[in-house]
Amino acid sequence: MLHERSSDLAIAAKVEMPIDEFPAAPAPDFDRYARIAVVHDWCPNFRGGERVLAQICKQLPNAEVFTLFDFLPAEVKEQYFRDVEFHASAANRIPMVRKFYRSLFFFCPFLIEQFDVTGYDAVISSSAAFSRGVITRPDQPHLCYVHSPVRYAWDEQFSYLQQGKLGFGPKGMLYRYMLHRLRTWDTRTAHGPDLMLANSNYVRSRIHHIYGRDARVVFPPVSLKELPCVEDKDDYYVSASFLAPYKRTDLVIRAFNEMPSRRLVIVGEGQQSASLRALAGPNVTFSGFLPRKEYIETLARAKAMVFAGCEDFGIALAEAQACGTPLIAFGRGGAVDIARNLGANPEPTGVLFKAQTIEHLKEAVKRFEENSHLITPQACAKNAQRFSEENFDRAMLESIGAVQALHRIT
């Protein structure tokens, strides 16, 4: 352990050192076999955030995972987290907690602070909400991979309150006050990590706006080897996501209801499943969750993927590109990093539309069809190479080395 004066210097350096002065590569004595605590918000199922978590653990053989709620099936752990030890919070043992764990968000800052990770060589937090607030030693390297600042506590608060029909009655005011307290805690813990990584330029801008910190952009890993580029497309569009309100699958369905000659396949389930099925016209079909092989085939055979939400990154969008499938997406969020917009790039891979309206989406579909010969499967697959697992691994190892080097300052 560093002596007291070294710790003080490390803390000062953490606050004052400009982002581009961090070492560009791991120090020579960087040890991949160090004991590292990887703190992840929660693991309700295996989606984008959990894929990032799995890739981090894959690179660090002695990593242990700390997470508030762990509902991952045994077969998922066997495939993606073999020999990785998981530590869940005490709340994970509450009867039937799987059904209401999201409603415990007000309790999660307290729960995350109960994990004792102070005995580990370094800490990596994988955070879309709470994990960044884990308590660490002053001389303990802490790298934070930010999937998003707490979405429902900041700029999307009003959207979430509206969707939950929480006005200014007693329940609505209670929720608003709890979100206010969450923002206070979130701001207080924002300067704990030595270095923040953002999963997109959009999240990087949110980190700067909300926390006043800079971050490096490290795109999430996409398993390109299991995503073949398919040139022969079928006559349908696809939308694939968890069916939550912010994904705006409702807007995609409404737009295709007004384009009855075009087929749309919806992949996924979620809290909006029933209402979206009721909304859909006869040209819209739902596949539900698909096994991985069928999911990839559905992406690869589609003429284009359509997405109307504002996603922090959107691994499904990058996977579609790897399959040679163009994107028609709302031009905000991670889609801007992923798609090379028609008219703005010599090798376009998609069409971005400016506003979340039915008319803008319909116009984007029309523009895509009129110019589809300019958007080739080969260009899409080539574009997706930027999101490879190898690029992610290299950036993560360099970043861990950077924060370790920071704490070796004497």
VOPAGU-2260 file (C-alpha; in pm, 1 decimal, decimal comma):
REM VOPAGU-2260
SITE   aa  ch    i         X         Y         Z
SITE  MET   A    0       0,0       0,0       0,0
SITE  LEU   A    1     124,4     352,2     -76,7
SITE  HIS   A    2     229,4     570,7     213,7
SITE  GLU   A    3       6,6     857,5     319,5
SITE  ARG   A    4     186,3    1131,4     124,1
SITE  SER   A    5     170,9     924,3    -197,6
SITE  SER   A    6    -204,0     881,3    -150,1
SITE  ASP   A    7    -252,8    1256,3    -114,8
SITE  LEU   A    8     -55,8    1320,4    -434,2
SITE  ALA   A    9    -255,0    1056,7    -620,5
SITE  ILE   A   10    -583,3    1218,6    -514,9
SITE  ALA   A   11    -460,8    1561,8    -628,0
SITE  ALA   A   12    -348,0    1419,3    -960,7
SITE  LYS   A   13    -683,8    1249,3   -1009,2
SITE  VAL   A   14    -866,4    1579,5    -979,6
SITE  GLU   A   15    -630,5    1805,8   -1172,4
SITE  MET   A   16    -469,2    1596,5   -1446,8
SITE  PRO   A   17    -614,2    1673,1   -1794,0
SITE  ILE   A   18    -768,4    1374,8   -1965,5
SITE  ASP   A   19    -513,4    1351,2   -2247,6
SITE  GLU   A   20    -223,3    1338,8   -2000,9
SITE  PHE   A   21    -318,8     992,6   -1880,1
SITE  PRO   A   22     -67,3     733,2   -2000,3
SITE  ALA   A   23    -168,2     598,1   -2341,9
SITE  ALA   A   24     -91,3     233,8   -2261,2
SITE  PRO   A   25     -64,1       2,1   -1961,3
SITE  ALA   A   26     251,3      20,1   -1755,7
SITE  PRO   A   27     492,2    -268,7   -1823,6
SITE  ASP   A   28     411,5    -434,4   -1490,7
SITE  PHE   A   29      33,5    -425,8   -1544,8
SITE  ASP   A   30    -101,4    -753,1   -1409,3
SITE  ARG   A   31    -411,7    -898,0   -1576,3
SITE  TYR   A   32    -425,4   -1151,9   -1294,5
SITE  ALA   A   33    -468,0    -893,5   -1020,8
SITE  ARG   A   34    -772,5    -921,6    -795,2
SITE  ILE   A   35   -1023,6    -679,4    -943,0
SITE  ALA   A   36   -1374,8    -605,5    -820,0
SITE  VAL   A   37   -1613,1    -539,5   -1108,9
SITE  VAL   A   38   -1923,5    -359,5    -979,5
SITE  HIS   A   39   -2232,9    -372,7   -1204,0
SITE  ASP   A   40   -2569,7    -212,8   -1121,8
SITE  TRP   A   41   -2787,4    -520,3   -1156,5
SITE  CYS   A   42   -2818,8    -832,3   -1371,5
SITE  PRO   A   43   -3189,6    -892,8   -1441,7
SITE  ASN   A   44   -3114,6   -1058,1   -1777,6
SITE  PHE   A   45   -2839,1   -1078,7   -2038,1
SITE  ARG   A   46   -2858,0    -764,1   -2248,3
SITE  GLY   A   47   -2610,9    -499,5   -2368,8
SITE  GLY   A   48   -2473,4    -399,9   -2029,6
SITE  GLU   A   49   -2421,9    -761,0   -1929,1
SITE  ARG   A   50   -2236,8    -829,5   -2255,7
SITE  VAL   A   51   -1995,3    -551,7   -2163,1
SITE  LEU   A   52   -1962,0    -700,8   -1814,5
SITE  ALA   A   53   -1888,3   -1045,2   -1960,6
SITE  GLN   A   54   -1618,4    -906,3   -2190,0
SITE  ILE   A   55   -1451,2    -723,6   -1900,4
SITE  CYS   A   56   -1445,2   -1043,7   -1694,7
SITE  LYS   A   57   -1310,7   -1237,6   -1991,3
SITE  GLN   A   58    -999,3   -1017,6   -1991,9
SITE  LEU   A   59    -944,2   -1035,4   -1614,5
SITE  PRO   A   60    -926,7   -1396,8   -1493,5
SITE  ASN   A   61    -938,3   -1306,6   -1121,9
SITE  ALA   A   62   -1223,8   -1058,2   -1146,5
SITE  GLU   A   63   -1520,4   -1092,6    -911,4
SITE  VAL   A   64   -1859,8    -935,6    -981,9
SITE  PHE   A   65   -2058,0    -731,2    -730,3
SITE  THR   A   66   -2416,8    -656,4    -832,6
SITE  LEU   A   67   -2733,5    -544,7    -655,4
SITE  PHE   A   68   -2961,3    -808,0    -809,4
SITE  ASP   A   69   -2853,4   -1124,7    -985,0
SITE  PHE   A   70   -3122,0   -1306,3   -1185,2
SITE  LEU   A   71   -2900,1   -1450,0   -1459,2
SITE  PRO   A   72   -2984,2   -1811,1   -1550,2
SITE  ALA   A   73   -2726,6   -2079,1   -1479,5
SITE  GLU   A   74   -2678,8   -2148,9   -1850,9
SITE  VAL   A   75   -2590,9   -1782,8   -1917,8
SITE  LYS   A   76   -2334,1   -1784,0   -1640,2
SITE  GLU   A   77   -2187,6   -2108,0   -1769,5
SITE  GLN   A   78   -2150,9   -1962,0   -2119,0
SITE  TYR   A   79   -2037,1   -1607,2   -2040,6
SITE  PHE   A   80   -1916,0   -1604,7   -1677,3
SITE  ARG   A   81   -1757,3   -1943,1   -1623,7
SITE  ASP   A   82   -1558,8   -1948,6   -1297,0
SITE  VAL   A   83   -1656,4   -1586,1   -1216,9
SITE  GLU   A   84   -1771,9   -1537,2    -858,0
SITE  PHE   A   85   -2084,1   -1321,1    -812,9
SITE  HIS   A   86   -2169,2   -1125,0    -496,7
SITE  ALA   A   87   -2527,9    -994,8    -475,5
SITE  SER   A   88   -2672,7    -746,2    -226,2
SITE  ALA   A   89   -2880,7    -850,9      71,9
SITE  ALA   A   90   -3189,7    -725,3    -113,6
SITE  ASN   A   91   -3142,6   -1001,5    -369,9
SITE  ARG   A   92   -3285,0   -1242,4    -109,7
SITE  ILE   A   93   -3616,3   -1058,0     -68,5
SITE  PRO   A   94   -3902,9   -1290,9    -170,9
SITE  MET   A   95   -4031,2   -1223,7    -524,8
SITE  VAL   A   96   -3788,0    -930,1    -561,7
SITE  ARG   A   97   -3750,8   -1007,0    -932,5
SITE  LYS   A   98   -4097,6    -859,1    -990,2
SITE  PHE   A   99   -4038,8    -523,6    -821,7
SITE  TYR   A  100   -3662,3    -466,0    -795,0
SITE  ARG   A  101   -3678,9    -155,0   -1016,3
SITE  SER   A  102   -3911,2       8,6    -762,6
SITE  LEU   A  103   -3630,5     -14,2    -505,9
SITE  PHE   A  104   -3419,8     244,6    -692,6
SITE  PHE   A  105   -3439,5     484,7    -396,5
SITE  PHE   A  106   -3273,1     217,6    -177,7
SITE  CYS   A  107   -2998,4     124,8    -426,8
SITE  PRO   A  108   -2743,0     398,2    -338,4
SITE  PHE   A  109   -2742,3     265,9      17,4
SITE  LEU   A  110   -2713,4     -94,2    -101,8
SITE  ILE   A  111   -2422,4     -24,4    -337,9
SITE  GLU   A  112   -2231,0     140,7     -52,4
SITE  GLN   A  113   -2252,9    -181,7     151,2
SITE  PHE   A  114   -2024,4    -374,2     -84,9
SITE  ASP   A  115   -1677,0    -395,6      67,5
SITE  VAL   A  116   -1432,4    -385,8    -224,7
SITE  THR   A  117   -1151,6    -213,5     -35,6
SITE  GLY   A  118    -938,4    -529,2     -28,1
SITE  TYR   A  119    -907,4    -556,7    -406,8
SITE  ASP   A  120    -617,4    -434,4    -617,6
SITE  ALA   A  121    -847,9    -222,3    -836,6
SITE  VAL   A  122   -1215,8    -151,6    -899,4
SITE  ILE   A  123   -1401,1    -131,1   -1229,8
SITE  SER   A  124   -1757,2      -1,5   -1213,4
SITE  SER   A  125   -1995,7     -76,1   -1500,1
SITE  SER   A  126   -2254,9     190,3   -1439,9
SITE  ALA   A  127   -2585,6     310,7   -1576,3
SITE  ALA   A  128   -2704,7     418,5   -1233,3
SITE  PHE   A  129   -2550,9     316,7    -900,9
SITE  SER   A  130   -2232,8     109,5    -924,3
SITE  ARG   A  131   -2005,2     411,6    -963,8
SITE  GLY   A  132   -2089,6     506,7    -603,6
SITE  VAL   A  133   -1919,4     202,4    -448,7
SITE  ILE   A  134   -1687,0     305,0    -164,8
SITE  THR   A  135   -1316,4     267,5    -247,6
SITE  ARG   A  136    -987,0     346,4     -75,3
SITE  PRO   A  137    -826,2     681,3    -168,0
SITE  ASP   A  138    -525,4     498,7    -314,2
SITE  GLN   A  139    -730,8     231,5    -494,1
SITE  PRO   A  140    -747,8     254,8    -876,2
SITE  HIS   A  141   -1109,7     300,7    -988,5
SITE  LEU   A  142   -1209,4     291,4   -1355,3
SITE  CYS   A  143   -1573,3     358,0   -1444,6
SITE  TYR   A  144   -1735,2     245,8   -1770,0
SITE  VAL   A  145   -2045,4     464,6   -1806,4
SITE  HIS   A  146   -2335,0     317,2   -2002,6
SITE  SER   A  147   -2533,0     630,5   -1913,3
SITE  PRO   A  148   -2579,6     877,1   -1630,6
SITE  VAL   A  149   -2894,9     780,9   -1437,5
SITE  ARG   A  150   -3139,1     825,5   -1720,9
SITE  TYR   A  151   -3460,6     859,8   -1518,6
SITE  ALA   A  152   -3305,7    1098,2   -1264,0
SITE  TRP   A  153   -3180,1    1360,2   -1509,5
SITE  ASP   A  154   -3296,1    1477,1   -1854,0
SITE  GLU   A  155   -3547,4    1195,8   -1904,2
SITE  GLN   A  156   -3713,5    1235,0   -1563,6
SITE  PHE   A  157   -4022,2    1405,0   -1702,9
SITE  SER   A  158   -4072,2    1143,3   -1970,9
SITE  TYR   A  159   -4057,2     863,1   -1713,0
SITE  LEU   A  160   -4295,2    1044,4   -1477,4
SITE  GLN   A  161   -4539,7    1102,3   -1762,0
SITE  GLN   A  162   -4525,2     739,1   -1872,1
SITE  GLY   A  163   -4586,3     630,9   -1511,4
SITE  LYS   A  164   -4876,9     877,1   -1487,2
SITE  LEU   A  165   -4709,3    1038,6   -1186,6
SITE  GLY   A  166   -4830,8    1396,3   -1167,1
SITE  PHE   A  167   -4819,5    1618,0    -857,8
SITE  GLY   A  168   -5037,7    1407,2    -632,6
SITE  PRO   A  169   -4894,8    1247,5    -315,6
SITE  LYS   A  170   -4736,5     953,4    -500,4
SITE  GLY   A  171   -4599,6    1174,1    -777,0
SITE  MET   A  172   -4449,2    1420,6    -530,6
SITE  LEU   A  173   -4289,8    1135,9    -334,7
SITE  TYR   A  174   -4126,7    1001,0    -650,5
SITE  ARG   A  175   -4008,2    1347,2    -751,9
SITE  TYR   A  176   -3850,0    1398,1    -410,5
SITE  MET   A  177   -3677,2    1058,2    -426,0
SITE  LEU   A  178   -3539,2    1143,9    -770,8
SITE  HIS   A  179   -3413,9    1473,7    -630,0
SITE  ARG   A  180   -3229,9    1283,9    -355,2
SITE  LEU   A  181   -3090,0    1043,9    -616,2
SITE  ARG   A  182   -2953,8    1337,8    -820,3
SITE  THR   A  183   -2782,7    1474,4    -509,5
SITE  TRP   A  184   -2615,5    1138,0    -439,7
SITE  ASP   A  185   -2528,6    1088,8    -805,8
SITE  THR   A  186   -2354,7    1427,2    -823,5
SITE  ARG   A  187   -2169,4    1367,5    -497,8
SITE  THR   A  188   -2023,1    1038,9    -621,2
SITE  ALA   A  189   -1936,3    1162,8    -971,9
SITE  HIS   A  190   -1572,7    1236,1    -887,6
SITE  GLY   A  191   -1495,6     904,2    -721,7
SITE  PRO   A  192   -1354,2     725,1   -1028,0
SITE  ASP   A  193   -1006,2     816,8   -1150,2
SITE  LEU   A  194   -1113,8     786,9   -1512,7
SITE  MET   A  195   -1451,6     763,1   -1683,4
SITE  LEU   A  196   -1512,2     583,0   -2010,4
SITE  ALA   A  197   -1824,9     661,8   -2212,2
SITE  ASN   A  198   -1987,9     409,5   -2443,9
SITE  SER   A  199   -2065,2     678,4   -2705,3
SITE  ASN   A  200   -2005,5    1043,5   -2783,0
SITE  TYR   A  201   -2363,8    1110,9   -2675,0
SITE  VAL   A  202   -2295,1     969,8   -2326,9
SITE  ARG   A  203   -1965,7    1157,7   -2317,2
SITE  SER   A  204   -2155,5    1484,1   -2373,8
SITE  ARG   A  205   -2404,5    1391,9   -2098,3
SITE  ILE   A  206   -2119,2    1317,3   -1856,7
SITE  HIS   A  207   -1967,6    1657,8   -1931,3
SITE  HIS   A  208   -2302,3    1837,2   -1897,2
SITE  ILE   A  209   -2415,5    1664,9   -1576,3
SITE  TYR   A  210   -2089,5    1599,6   -1390,7
SITE  GLY   A  211   -1848,6    1849,9   -1545,7
SITE  ARG   A  212   -1601,9    1570,5   -1628,5
SITE  ASP   A  213   -1441,6    1457,9   -1950,6
SITE  ALA   A  214   -1447,1    1093,8   -2057,4
SITE  ARG   A  215   -1287,6     873,8   -2319,4
SITE  VAL   A  216   -1519,9     705,4   -2568,0
SITE  VAL   A  217   -1484,8     326,8   -2576,2
SITE  PHE   A  218   -1752,5     160,4   -2786,2
SITE  PRO   A  219   -1910,6    -154,5   -2639,5
SITE  PRO   A  220   -1788,6    -487,0   -2779,8
SITE  VAL   A  221   -1972,9    -659,7   -3063,3
SITE  SER   A  222   -1904,9   -1027,2   -3130,2
SITE  LEU   A  223   -1836,6    -988,6   -3501,0
SITE  LYS   A  224   -1733,1   -1350,4   -3551,6
SITE  GLU   A  225   -2090,0   -1471,7   -3492,7
SITE  LEU   A  226   -2248,3   -1207,7   -3719,8
SITE  PRO   A  227   -2216,5   -1301,3   -4088,1
SITE  CYS   A  228   -2267,0   -1036,5   -4354,6
SITE  VAL   A  229   -2572,4   -1138,1   -4562,0
SITE  GLU   A  230   -2616,0    -973,9   -4901,3
SITE  ASP   A  231   -2943,0   -1138,0   -5006,1
SITE  LYS   A  232   -3214,9    -955,7   -4810,6
SITE  ASP   A  233   -3582,5   -1043,0   -4759,3
SITE  ASP   A  234   -3867,9    -796,6   -4803,3
SITE  TYR   A  235   -3919,2    -688,1   -4441,3
SITE  TYR   A  236   -3791,5    -429,9   -4194,2
SITE  VAL   A  237   -3693,6    -521,9   -3838,5
SITE  SER   A  238   -3702,5    -344,0   -3504,1
SITE  ALA   A  239   -3523,0    -524,3   -3220,6
SITE  SER   A  240   -3513,3    -401,3   -2861,7
SITE  PHE   A  241   -3646,6    -443,1   -2512,2
SITE  LEU   A  242   -4000,6    -308,2   -2540,5
SITE  ALA   A  243   -3967,6     -16,5   -2299,4
SITE  PRO   A  244   -4125,8     326,9   -2354,1
SITE  TYR   A  245   -3799,6     514,7   -2423,9
SITE  LYS   A  246   -3719,4     277,4   -2712,3
SITE  ARG   A  247   -4014,7     437,0   -2901,5
SITE  THR   A  248   -4122,0     115,5   -3071,9
SITE  ASP   A  249   -4471,9     263,9   -3060,4
SITE  LEU   A  250   -4360,1     532,9   -3307,2
SITE  VAL   A  251   -4217,6     272,1   -3544,7
SITE  ILE   A  252   -4544,3      76,3   -3533,9
SITE  ARG   A  253   -4758,5     386,7   -3593,6
SITE  ALA   A  254   -4545,8     481,9   -3891,6
SITE  PHE   A  255   -4571,9     133,7   -4045,0
SITE  ASN   A  256   -4945,3     127,0   -3979,9
SITE  GLU   A  257   -4955,4     413,4   -4229,9
SITE  MET   A  258   -4735,6     218,1   -4473,4
SITE  PRO   A  259   -4943,0    -103,5   -4501,9
SITE  SER   A  260   -4751,1    -233,6   -4804,0
SITE  ARG   A  261   -4430,9    -260,8   -4597,8
SITE  ARG   A  262   -4371,1    -549,0   -4355,3
SITE  LEU   A  263   -4228,3    -491,2   -4008,9
SITE  VAL   A  264   -4102,1    -758,3   -3766,6
SITE  ILE   A  265   -4071,3    -663,3   -3397,5
SITE  VAL   A  266   -3815,5    -866,4   -3199,4
SITE  GLY   A  267   -3823,0    -851,5   -2820,6
SITE  GLU   A  268   -4050,4    -832,8   -2518,0
SITE  GLY   A  269   -4094,4    -585,1   -2234,2
SITE  GLN   A  270   -4342,5    -393,1   -2024,6
SITE  GLN   A  271   -4507,4    -252,9   -2338,3
SITE  SER   A  272   -4559,3    -590,1   -2510,0
SITE  ALA   A  273   -4937,1    -603,4   -2468,8
SITE  SER   A  274   -5005,8    -240,2   -2559,9
SITE  LEU   A  275   -4779,3    -252,0   -2867,0
SITE  ARG   A  276   -4945,4    -569,1   -2996,2
SITE  ALA   A  277   -5282,1    -397,6   -2959,5
SITE  LEU   A  278   -5150,7     -97,4   -3153,2
SITE  ALA   A  279   -5004,1    -291,7   -3445,7
SITE  GLY   A  280   -5168,7    -325,4   -3785,4
SITE  PRO   A  281   -5177,1    -646,6   -3993,1
SITE  ASN   A  282   -4842,1    -571,4   -4161,3
SITE  VAL   A  283   -4663,5    -576,0   -3823,0
SITE  THR   A  284   -4568,2    -908,5   -3662,7
SITE  PHE   A  285   -4407,5    -988,3   -3327,6
SITE  SER   A  286   -4151,9   -1262,6   -3283,0
SITE  GLY   A  287   -4096,9   -1216,9   -2908,1
SITE  PHE   A  288   -3753,8   -1304,1   -2773,0
SITE  LEU   A  289   -3559,3   -1521,4   -3015,0
SITE  PRO   A  290   -3276,0   -1767,9   -2954,3
SITE  ARG   A  291   -2945,2   -1611,8   -3051,3
SITE  LYS   A  292   -2914,9   -1796,7   -3382,5
SITE  GLU   A  293   -3267,2   -1700,8   -3494,8
SITE  TYR   A  294   -3218,1   -1344,2   -3375,9
SITE  ILE   A  295   -2902,9   -1305,5   -3586,2
SITE  GLU   A  296   -3072,7   -1457,3   -3889,4
SITE  THR   A  297   -3368,3   -1219,6   -3851,7
SITE  LEU   A  298   -3133,7    -918,6   -3832,9
SITE  ALA   A  299   -2923,2   -1037,7   -4124,0
SITE  ARG   A  300   -3214,1   -1103,6   -4361,6
SITE  ALA   A  301   -3392,6    -771,4   -4301,3
SITE  LYS   A  302   -3371,1    -499,6   -4566,7
SITE  ALA   A  303   -3308,6    -248,2   -4284,0
SITE  MET   A  304   -3334,6    -206,7   -3907,9
SITE  VAL   A  305   -3565,1      72,4   -3788,1
SITE  PHE   A  306   -3511,1     239,7   -3450,6
SITE  ALA   A  307   -3687,3     553,8   -3326,7
SITE  GLY   A  308   -3554,1     584,2   -2972,0
SITE  CYS   A  309   -3261,6     778,5   -2831,1
SITE  GLU   A  310   -3026,2     503,4   -2720,3
SITE  ASP   A  311   -2706,3     558,7   -2525,8
SITE  PHE   A  312   -2526,1     332,8   -2772,1
SITE  GLY   A  313   -2736,9      46,3   -2905,3
SITE  ILE   A  314   -2552,1    -283,0   -2948,2
SITE  ALA   A  315   -2841,8    -420,4   -3156,1
SITE  LEU   A  316   -2782,9    -140,7   -3408,7
SITE  ALA   A  317   -2413,8    -226,2   -3433,5
SITE  GLU   A  318   -2497,8    -596,6   -3466,4
SITE  ALA   A  319   -2731,6    -517,5   -3755,3
SITE  GLN   A  320   -2451,4    -330,4   -3930,5
SITE  ALA   A  321   -2218,6    -627,3   -3882,9
SITE  CYS   A  322   -2481,3    -844,3   -4055,5
SITE  GLY   A  323   -2477,7    -607,0   -4353,4
SITE  THR   A  324   -2814,7    -456,4   -4257,9
SITE  PRO   A  325   -2861,7     -78,7   -4303,6
SITE  LEU   A  326   -3007,7     142,8   -4029,4
SITE  ILE   A  327   -3300,1     382,0   -4034,2
SITE  ALA   A  328   -3269,5     555,7   -3698,4
SITE  PHE   A  329   -3343,1     870,6   -3502,1
SITE  GLY   A  330   -3040,2    1097,5   -3537,2
SITE  ARG   A  331   -2958,9    1139,8   -3171,6
SITE  GLY   A  332   -2772,1     920,4   -2925,9
SITE  GLY   A  333   -2555,1     624,7   -3012,7
SITE  ALA   A  334   -2705,6     586,5   -3359,9
SITE  VAL   A  335   -2502,8     890,1   -3468,1
SITE  ASP   A  336   -2181,2     704,5   -3379,1
SITE  ILE   A  337   -2295,1     379,8   -3540,3
SITE  ALA   A  338   -2455,5     472,5   -3873,8
SITE  ARG   A  339   -2274,6     657,8   -4150,7
SITE  ASN   A  340   -2554,5     884,6   -4268,1
SITE  LEU   A  341   -2665,3     889,8   -4631,5
SITE  GLY   A  342   -2547,9    1210,8   -4797,3
SITE  ALA   A  343   -2280,4    1280,1   -4536,5
SITE  ASN   A  344   -2041,0     991,1   -4602,5
SITE  PRO   A  345   -1889,8     838,5   -4917,9
SITE  GLU   A  346   -1986,3     489,3   -4795,4
SITE  PRO   A  347   -2323,3     540,1   -4621,0
SITE  THR   A  348   -2467,0     267,0   -4400,5
SITE  GLY   A  349   -2801,0     415,8   -4304,6
SITE  VAL   A  350   -3046,1     704,7   -4291,1
SITE  LEU   A  351   -3083,5     922,7   -3980,4
SITE  PHE   A  352   -3400,7    1128,0   -3928,9
SITE  LYS   A  353   -3420,7    1452,6   -3733,6
SITE  ALA   A  354   -3737,7    1429,9   -3523,2
SITE  GLN   A  355   -3934,0    1158,1   -3345,1
SITE  THR   A  356   -4247,6    1194,8   -3553,9
SITE  ILE   A  357   -4439,3     960,6   -3780,9
SITE  GLU   A  358   -4381,6    1184,5   -4081,7
SITE  HIS   A  359   -4004,7    1207,2   -4031,9
SITE  LEU   A  360   -3978,0     830,2   -3994,5
SITE  LYS   A  361   -4191,9     765,6   -4303,1
SITE  GLU   A  362   -3982,3    1011,3   -4501,7
SITE  ALA   A  363   -3665,2     832,1   -4386,1
SITE  VAL   A  364   -3801,8     496,4   -4507,1
SITE  LYS   A  365   -3888,8     653,1   -4841,5
SITE  ARG   A  366   -3543,1     810,9   -4870,6
SITE  PHE   A  367   -3380,8     479,5   -4788,2
SITE  GLU   A  368   -3578,9     293,9   -5054,3
SITE  GLU   A  369   -3500,1     554,7   -5318,0
SITE  ASN   A  370   -3126,4     533,9   -5240,1
SITE  SER   A  371   -3083,4     174,9   -5118,9
SITE  HIS   A  372   -2843,5     102,0   -5404,4
SITE  LEU   A  373   -2596,1     342,6   -5239,6
SITE  ILE   A  374   -2602,0     154,0   -4907,2
SITE  THR   A  375   -2433,0    -181,4   -4952,9
SITE  PRO   A  376   -2411,1    -475,8   -4707,4
SITE  GLN   A  377   -2033,8    -471,3   -4752,4
SITE  ALA   A  378   -2011,3    -106,9   -4638,4
SITE  CYS   A  379   -2228,8    -185,0   -4334,5
SITE  ALA   A  380   -2012,8    -482,3   -4231,8
SITE  LYS   A  381   -1693,4    -282,5   -4284,5
SITE  ASN   A  382   -1831,3      -1,5   -4068,8
SITE  ALA   A  383   -1903,6    -246,2   -3785,3
SITE  GLN   A  384   -1536,9    -342,4   -3755,4
SITE  ARG   A  385   -1492,9     -34,1   -3534,4
SITE  PHE   A  386   -1694,8    -209,3   -3263,7
SITE  SER   A  387   -1491,9    -529,0   -3241,4
SITE  GLU   A  388   -1422,0    -709,9   -2914,7
SITE  GLU   A  389   -1050,2    -668,4   -2983,8
SITE  ASN   A  390   -1078,1    -288,4   -2996,4
SITE  PHE   A  391   -1278,5    -289,9   -2673,0
SITE  ASP   A  392   -1028,8    -517,1   -2496,0
SITE  ARG   A  393    -734,0    -301,8   -2601,5
SITE  ALA   A  394    -898,6      20,2   -2483,1
SITE  MET   A  395   -1003,7    -130,6   -2150,7
SITE  LEU   A  396    -659,7    -270,6   -2071,8
SITE  GLU   A  397    -498,3      61,8   -2162,5
SITE  SER   A  398    -743,4     244,3   -1936,2
SITE  ILE   A  399    -684,5      10,0   -1641,4
SITE  GLY   A  400    -312,2      65,7   -1690,1
SITE  ALA   A  401    -370,7     440,8   -1694,3
SITE  VAL   A  402    -547,9     450,9   -1358,3
SITE  GLN   A  403    -291,9     216,6   -1204,4
SITE  ALA   A  404     -11,5     442,1   -1327,6
SITE  LEU   A  405    -190,6     739,5   -1175,0
SITE  HIS   A  406    -170,6     580,6    -831,5
SITE  ARG   A  407     198,3     502,6    -871,9
SITE  ILE   A  408     279,9     875,9    -870,5
SITE  THR   A  409     521,0     951,1    -585,6
